[in-house]
Amino acid sequence: MPFSSVRSALAVAASLVLAGVLASGCSEDPPVSAADDDAGTVSEVDSSAQAEAADETVDLPSEEDLQEYFDAAAGYDVAQLEEARALAEPGSIAEAYVGYLAASMTAYVDGGAPGLEGTTAEREGDGYEFCPDPTDDDTCLLFENIEGRDGKIVNFTINGESLDERLSVGSKKPARAGELGSARLLYAYQSVQSGALFVIAEVRSGQEPVTVASYEATYRSPKGRQSKATEFQGPSDLGADSTANISLAFPGAEPGGTATLKFFSDDFMTEKVVELKTR
């Protein structure tokens, strides 16, 4: 089932990485490293990490590379977003951001959504800005405080907000749904604009067709508040031995909780539940 409003959902998804005012000097940023213990868990950025050496070389990529990175973020093209990852430092917020956007847009494609019209990023002062809806200034995303190291993009803020506590990267371990299949958390991101929490996962079927009940997905916050996904993207039905991305949106949800997803057998006689920890 597609999002209720493709453009509004896209504007929220795009809000992850599109705000930037270029800063020439910066401190070392903590990496985003995937957790490797429990299935479906993700890491959080260690905001307390400090620069290892005061004289460490910290520099931004070329103007051409910066433009390419933010154009990719504004363009909603999966191939360009994947290419933009090479412009970011491995394990950084910047790499995770375009990875998140690529995974989100893949969910649109996998769900059969129509192509989404992208735009380009414009230089705004020392940074970059774009508006998913040119007629609505509230959708505009400003990237500022752009930090670099060794010619790679490391971190930035969006509309003045840090992404360190908003963006998590999933582990490579799948959460098993018995013989029906599995789900693997890719990213979890709390939108700067809407405050909605987006959970992006890769789902996989076993040897038989399954239904992935994204429309019944729920989320439990760290404080125990439960909510239901109000929007989702990606296919509900998977053929045997198939893979797809799904995107789940939980308005106002606090990061760091657990998303729950149901798998059903083709005849709906068997049900399995998986849990995806978002931190």
Disulfide bonds with the S-S distance in Angstrom:
Cys131-Cys140 1.86
